Amino acid sequence: MQVAATTPLLPIVDSSLETGEEPEANDCYDDRRAVLEELYSSTTDHYVPECTVDGRYQKIQCYKSTGYCWCVHEENGKPIPGTSVKNQMPKCSSLPPPARIMNGCPEPYKQNFIKELMSIMTKTMAASTNTTDIGSISIPLKESSTEVQIATWNFLMLDKNKNKVLEKKEWKNFRTLVSSKPQLRRCGKRLPRYCDVNQDRKISITEWLNCLNTQPNNTPAVNPTPGTRRRGENPLQILTAED
């Protein structure tokens, strides 16, 4: 088996989109653990995904023995077409975010809404005596902008059960906030659905930062221990071809 230099990176098609079934979460830890488990019982080389400490995929993934690296979507690990390079690192951070529309909140309103929301969240954070460690969300905040730190702190305040995602019941306080502010009301009630890009009815920290137009510079990788089985296809399958 060898890497085909001309093979383009293609996204993995999720059949659940056609059947209407709710897609199964694809956790980087599970993918990585499954591959490591296979390595213990096989002499065949494998692509091992790199994960962030909160279970997402590193933006850059590499099949080290071949020298190929590519960019992926952090939430599901799916390769981004056209980003595969050999013997160098792809420039994933320079990829423009896809244009998204918030239904019922035109772009000018959306930008003003985000500006007003960030201002209120800044005041809320400054007035709070809560000493919650924002580093617990596993983002290198010392290297991040003030906006990222503010957005992350407010995410943690909303995340009452501390499972690192915002669930439907945790939006109650947020809805109360935006309902009490005329300048936030129009777009605020639409924010949960807008942020939930993968439509799993949960808002991850990545989705939260993206929909507020903030993002950390980078996120550290971790090396979890082997355990559960991989869910979903191995990205190696779309990078390699039978000799």
C-alpha positions in Angstrom: 0.0 0.0 0.0 1.4 3.4 -0.9 0.2 7.0 -0.7 -1.1 8.2 -4.0 0.4 11.7 -4.6 -2.4 12.7 -6.9 -5.3 11.4 -4.8 -7.4 14.4 -3.6 -8.7 14.7 -0.1 -12.4 14.1 -0.2 -14.9 14.6 2.6 -16.4 11.4 4.1 -20.1 11.3 3.3 -22.4 10.9 6.3 -25.3 8.6 5.4 -27.3 9.9 8.3 -27.8 13.1 6.4 -29.8 11.2 3.8 -31.7 8.9 6.1 -32.6 11.6 8.6 -30.9 9.7 11.5 -29.0 11.6 14.1 -25.3 11.4 13.2 -23.1 9.5 15.6 -20.5 11.6 17.4 -17.0 11.0 16.1 -14.6 11.5 19.0 -10.9 11.8 18.4 -10.0 9.9 21.6 -11.9 6.9 20.3 -10.3 7.0 16.9 -6.8 7.3 18.4 -7.3 4.6 21.0 -8.7 2.2 18.4 -5.6 2.7 16.1 -3.2 2.3 19.0 -5.0 -0.9 20.0 -4.5 -2.2 16.5 -0.8 -1.3 16.6 -0.3 -3.5 19.6 -1.4 -6.6 17.6 -0.2 -5.6 14.1 3.1 -4.9 12.4 1.3 -2.8 9.7 1.9 0.9 9.9 -1.2 3.0 10.7 -2.2 6.7 10.6 -2.8 7.8 14.2 -5.0 10.9 14.7 -3.7 13.7 16.9 -6.2 15.0 19.5 -6.8 18.1 21.6 -7.2 17.6 25.3 -11.0 18.1 25.1 -11.5 15.3 22.5 -11.5 17.2 19.3 -9.1 16.7 16.3 -6.0 18.8 15.8 -6.4 21.0 12.8 -3.3 19.4 11.2 -3.1 15.7 10.9 -0.2 13.8 9.5 0.5 10.2 8.3 4.1 10.4 9.5 5.6 7.4 7.7 4.6 8.9 4.3 5.3 12.6 5.0 1.8 13.6 4.1 -0.1 16.2 6.2 -3.6 17.7 5.7 -6.2 19.9 7.4 -9.3 18.5 9.1 -12.5 19.8 10.6 -11.8 19.8 14.4 -15.2 18.5 15.4 -15.3 15.3 13.3 -11.8 14.8 11.9 -13.0 14.9 8.3 -10.2 16.1 5.8 -10.6 19.4 4.1 -10.3 18.9 0.3 -7.2 20.4 -1.3 -5.1 20.8 1.8 -2.9 17.7 1.5 0.9 18.4 1.3 4.0 16.3 1.5 7.1 17.0 3.6 5.7 20.3 4.9 2.9 21.5 7.1 -0.3 22.8 5.6 -1.5 26.3 6.5 -4.7 25.4 8.1 -5.1 28.6 10.1 -5.2 30.6 6.9 -8.3 28.8 5.6 -11.2 31.2 5.6 -14.2 30.1 7.7 -17.2 29.2 5.6 -19.8 31.9 5.2 -22.8 31.2 7.3 -26.1 32.9 7.5 -28.1 33.4 10.7 -31.7 33.1 9.6 -33.8 36.1 10.8 -30.6 38.1 11.6 -29.1 39.8 8.5 -25.3 40.2 8.5 -25.3 43.9 9.7 -27.5 43.0 12.6 -25.5 40.0 13.4 -22.2 41.9 13.6 -23.8 44.6 15.8 -25.4 41.8 18.0 -22.0 40.1 18.5 -20.4 43.4 19.4 -23.1 44.2 21.9 -23.0 40.6 23.3 -19.2 40.7 23.8 -19.5 44.1 25.5 -22.1 42.7 28.0 -20.1 39.5 28.5 -17.0 41.6 29.3 -18.9 43.6 31.9 -20.4 40.4 33.4 -16.9 38.8 33.7 -15.4 42.0 35.2 -18.2 42.3 37.8 -18.1 38.6 38.8 -16.2 37.4 41.9 -16.2 33.8 40.5 -12.7 32.5 40.4 -13.4 29.6 38.0 -10.2 28.5 36.3 -10.8 29.3 32.6 -7.7 27.2 31.9 -9.9 24.1 32.7 -11.4 24.4 29.2 -8.0 23.3 27.8 -7.3 26.4 25.7 -3.8 28.2 25.9 -5.4 31.4 27.1 -2.1 33.2 27.6 -1.6 33.0 23.9 -5.2 33.9 23.1 -6.9 37.3 22.6 -8.9 39.1 25.2 -12.0 38.2 23.3 -11.2 34.5 23.5 -10.7 34.7 27.2 -14.0 36.6 27.7 -15.9 34.2 25.5 -14.4 31.2 27.2 -15.2 32.4 30.7 -18.8 33.0 29.8 -19.0 29.6 28.2 -17.8 28.0 31.5 -20.4 30.1 33.4 -23.2 28.7 31.1 -21.8 25.1 31.3 -23.4 24.3 34.7 -22.6 20.6 34.6 -19.0 21.1 33.4 -19.2 18.6 30.6 -17.6 21.1 28.2 -20.7 21.5 26.0 -23.7 23.7 26.3 -26.9 21.7 26.3 -30.4 22.9 25.7 -31.3 23.3 29.4 -28.1 25.4 29.9 -29.3 28.1 27.5 -32.0 29.2 29.9 -29.9 31.9 31.6 -28.6 33.1 28.2 -32.1 33.4 26.8 -33.1 35.4 29.9 -30.2 37.7 29.3 -30.9 38.4 25.6 -34.6 38.7 26.2 -34.0 41.5 28.7 -31.8 43.5 26.3 -33.7 45.0 23.3 -30.4 45.2 21.3 -29.8 41.5 21.8 -33.3 40.1 21.5 -33.7 39.8 17.7 -30.5 37.8 17.0 -30.0 36.4 20.5 -32.8 33.9 20.4 -31.4 32.5 17.2 -27.8 32.1 18.4 -28.1 28.5 19.8 -29.1 27.1 16.4 -26.6 29.2 14.6 -23.8 28.1 16.8 -24.7 24.4 16.6 -23.0 23.8 13.3 -23.0 20.0 13.5 -26.7 20.0 14.7 -26.1 17.7 17.6 -28.2 19.9 19.9 -25.0 20.7 21.9 -22.6 23.7 21.6 -18.9 22.8 21.9 -16.3 25.4 22.9 -15.1 25.4 19.3 -18.6 26.2 18.0 -19.1 28.8 20.6 -15.9 30.6 19.8 -16.5 30.4 16.0 -20.0 31.8 16.2 -18.7 34.7 18.3 -15.9 35.3 15.7 -13.2 34.4 18.2 -10.7 31.6 18.0 -7.6 30.7 20.0 -4.3 30.5 18.2 -3.7 26.9 18.8 -4.6 24.0 21.0 -2.2 21.4 22.5 -2.2 17.8 21.6 -2.5 14.9 24.0 -1.7 11.2 23.9 -4.6 9.2 25.5 -4.3 5.6 26.5 -5.7 2.9 24.3 -9.2 1.6 25.1 -12.5 1.9 23.0 -13.1 1.2 19.4 -13.0 3.7 16.6 -16.3 5.2 15.3 -16.4 6.3 11.7 -14.0 5.8 8.8 -10.3 6.1 9.1 -9.0 9.2 7.2 -6.1 7.0 6.0 -8.6 5.3 3.6 -8.9 8.4 1.6 -5.2 9.1 1.5 -4.0 5.8 0.4 -4.5 3.4 -2.5 -3.7 -0.2 -3.1 -0.4 -0.7 -4.9 
